[in-house]
Amino acid sequence: MAASSKVKVGIIGSQFEADIHAASFQIMPEEAEVVAVASPSPGHPEALAKKYAIPRVFHDYREMLAEQDIEMVTIAAPNYLHAQMTINAANAGKHVVCEKPLCMTLEEADAMIDTCHRQGVLLLYAEELFFTPKYVKAKEMADEGAFGKVYLVKQSEKHFGPHAEWFWDVERSGGGVFMDMGCHGIAFCYWFLNRPRIQSVLCQMGTYVHGQRTKGEDDSICILEFEGGARGLVENSWARRGGMDDRIEVYGESGVTYANLHMGNALPTYSESGYGYAVEKAPATKGWTYPVFEELWNYGFPQEMHHFARCIRSKEEPIATGEDGRIVLEALYAGYQSAQTGCRVELPFRPTGVKRPIDLWQGNNDA
Ligand SMILES: NC(=O)c1ccc[n+]([C@@H]2O[C@H](COP(=O)([O-])OP(=O)(O)OC[C@H]3O[C@@H](n4cnc5c(N)ncnc54)[C@H](O)[C@@H]3O)[C@@H](O)[C@H]2O)c1
């Protein structure tokens, strides 16, 4: 493809995250254009195609992979499908953007990375927190030395639970909230501290309010110890009422910074009648609410997709890769093991034959 042409993108999936991908490419359209969408549910890919003027629709993503002009595929499908989709896309010669968490098992992660490497395509890991403007600002200040030596980084993401049924089914998700959102916090702390080796993981978790609905944990606390001495504290919940809460805290020898992802980008609002949409996972729009402007931009999704497209044109070096996703997955495995034993788990931690991370906590491990 000519280096000056836009990267042609095919999206796998047509619901929540697929919509974010499609919207993101439209918000920053300079480098890439979405030319196809593939998803099996009747009517859904057609609806996404109509909303974003995407010309081609497929119900089987493998047919989309046969389209010669598509260079990059984004995977916005349930977790248990990520590995096979990535491998199929790479074998079809497509660069791959895979949503978080990377996949279900460490063996799958290795196979995804190896296949992409062998096929000469990029495996890009869709961790938007590496692009979240407020968090990027905090990291820039830390890298400049604003806080001196950083000894603690905290990231927390909480709401009352995901929108789609498969997240609650650990067979398809691989775990509860720690798998779903702990992956963000682990990636964040690792990235923020400039990728020191994770030495150990200590984790506590439980199912506090959604026991009727899932075998997965709905609240988790995780402490990461990094080479060099810094710690990460990752808190996640699907049990937290009141909509989405996403924040960080950074503590160093000579300074501190706090960032609440939504507050400061929100309009404190009171409405008797309610209105259309406030922010992701907000349960209502009546009474006091905090509608966020430029929501996708404030998360960093358009900047993330823009960066990935530029990587494919060799204009930038990837800053979120399959290797990052694999490191996060290993820490997730260690976290579930730690929650089972009550002890800190040292890394490297490479259990084999485990079907999904949560099995280490629930004791379904045949290894
Ligand atoms: N980065 C983030 O902040 C973020 C936010 C939400 C979701 N995600 C991730 O994105 C992925 C999708 O989550 P979601 O919220 O969009 O879920 P969703 O349930 O809203 O959408 C899943 C989509 O996958 C499609 N799908 C299912 N089987 C398929 C198949 N065989 N071939 C092609 N498509 C298939 C479904 O039809 C649906 O369109 C998950 O891995 C999730 O963890 C990331």
The ligand as an SDF file (V2000), in Angstrom:
LIG
                    3D

 44 48  0  0  0  0  0  0  0  0999 V2000
  -10.8780   -0.9120   25.9780 N   0  0  0  0  0  0  0  0  0  0  0  0
  -11.9790   -0.8190   26.6830 C   0  0  0  0  0  0  0  0  0  0  0  0
  -12.1230    0.0320   27.5420 O   0  0  0  0  0  0  0  0  0  0  0  0
  -13.0750   -1.8040   26.4350 C   0  0  0  0  0  0  0  0  0  0  0  0
  -14.4020   -1.4840   26.7750 C   0  0  0  0  0  0  0  0  0  0  0  0
  -15.3860   -2.4340   26.5130 C   0  0  0  0  0  0  0  0  0  0  0  0
  -15.0710   -3.6590   25.9630 C   0  0  0  0  0  0  0  0  0  0  0  0
  -13.7630   -3.9440   25.6640 N   0  0  0  0  0  0  0  0  0  0  0  0
  -13.3790   -5.2470   25.1030 C   0  0  0  0  0  0  0  0  0  0  0  0
  -13.8930   -5.3550   23.7860 O   0  0  0  0  0  0  0  0  0  0  0  0
  -14.2900   -6.6890   23.5260 C   0  0  0  0  0  0  0  0  0  0  0  0
  -15.7660   -6.6680   23.0960 C   0  0  0  0  0  0  0  0  0  0  0  0
  -16.5350   -6.1700   24.1790 O   0  0  0  0  0  0  0  0  0  0  0  0
  -17.9190   -5.4110   23.9100 P   0  0  0  0  0  0  0  0  0  0  0  0
  -18.1810   -4.6270   25.1290 O   0  0  0  0  0  0  0  0  0  0  0  0
  -17.9180   -4.7330   22.5970 O   0  0  0  0  0  0  0  0  0  0  0  0
  -18.9080   -6.6450   23.8570 O   0  0  0  0  0  0  0  0  0  0  0  0
  -20.3320   -6.6790   23.1350 P   0  0  0  0  0  0  0  0  0  0  0  0
  -21.0290   -7.8610   23.6680 O   0  0  0  0  0  0  0  0  0  0  0  0
  -20.9710   -5.3340   23.2250 O   0  0  0  0  0  0  0  0  0  0  0  0
  -19.9650   -6.9370   21.5940 O   0  0  0  0  0  0  0  0  0  0  0  0
  -19.3550   -8.1390   21.2130 C   0  0  0  0  0  0  0  0  0  0  0  0
  -19.4470   -8.2540   19.7060 C   0  0  0  0  0  0  0  0  0  0  0  0
  -18.7440   -9.4230   19.2920 O   0  0  0  0  0  0  0  0  0  0  0  0
  -19.5010  -10.0310   18.2870 C   0  0  0  0  0  0  0  0  0  0  0  0
  -19.1590  -11.4380   18.1070 N   0  0  0  0  0  0  0  0  0  0  0  0
  -19.4790  -12.4860   18.9000 C   0  0  0  0  0  0  0  0  0  0  0  0
  -19.0410  -13.6340   18.3180 N   0  0  0  0  0  0  0  0  0  0  0  0
  -18.4350  -13.2730   17.1670 C   0  0  0  0  0  0  0  0  0  0  0  0
  -17.8100  -13.9940   16.1280 C   0  0  0  0  0  0  0  0  0  0  0  0
  -17.6890  -15.3050   16.1720 N   0  0  0  0  0  0  0  0  0  0  0  0
  -17.3390  -13.2970   15.0650 N   0  0  0  0  0  0  0  0  0  0  0  0
  -17.4300  -11.9620   15.0120 C   0  0  0  0  0  0  0  0  0  0  0  0
  -18.0250  -11.2200   15.9710 N   0  0  0  0  0  0  0  0  0  0  0  0
  -18.5150  -11.8720   17.0360 C   0  0  0  0  0  0  0  0  0  0  0  0
  -20.9350   -9.8600   18.7610 C   0  0  0  0  0  0  0  0  0  0  0  0
  -21.8430  -10.1020   17.6890 O   0  0  0  0  0  0  0  0  0  0  0  0
  -20.8910   -8.4080   19.1960 C   0  0  0  0  0  0  0  0  0  0  0  0
  -21.0710   -7.5450   18.0910 O   0  0  0  0  0  0  0  0  0  0  0  0
  -14.0310   -7.4650   24.8130 C   0  0  0  0  0  0  0  0  0  0  0  0
  -12.8070   -8.1370   24.7100 O   0  0  0  0  0  0  0  0  0  0  0  0
  -13.9650   -6.4060   25.8880 C   0  0  0  0  0  0  0  0  0  0  0  0
  -13.1330   -6.7600   26.9750 O   0  0  0  0  0  0  0  0  0  0  0  0
  -12.7780   -3.0250   25.8680 C   0  0  0  0  0  0  0  0  0  0  0  0
  1  2  1  0
  2  3  2  0
  2  4  1  0
  4  5  1  0
  4 44  2  0
  5  6  2  0
  6  7  1  0
  7  8  2  0
  8  9  1  0
  8 44  1  0
  9 10  1  0
  9 42  1  0
 10 11  1  0
 11 12  1  0
 11 40  1  0
 12 13  1  0
 13 14  1  0
 14 15  2  0
 14 16  1  0
 14 17  1  0
 17 18  1  0
 18 19  2  0
 18 20  1  0
 18 21  1  0
 21 22  1  0
 22 23  1  0
 23 24  1  0
 23 38  1  0
 24 25  1  0
 25 26  1  0
 25 36  1  0
 26 27  1  0
 26 35  1  0
 27 28  2  0
 28 29  1  0
 29 30  1  0
 29 35  2  0
 30 31  1  0
 30 32  2  0
 32 33  1  0
 33 34  2  0
 34 35  1  0
 36 37  1  0
 36 38  1  0
 38 39  1  0
 40 41  1  0
 40 42  1  0
 42 43  1  0
M  CHG  2   8   1  16  -1
M  END
$$$$
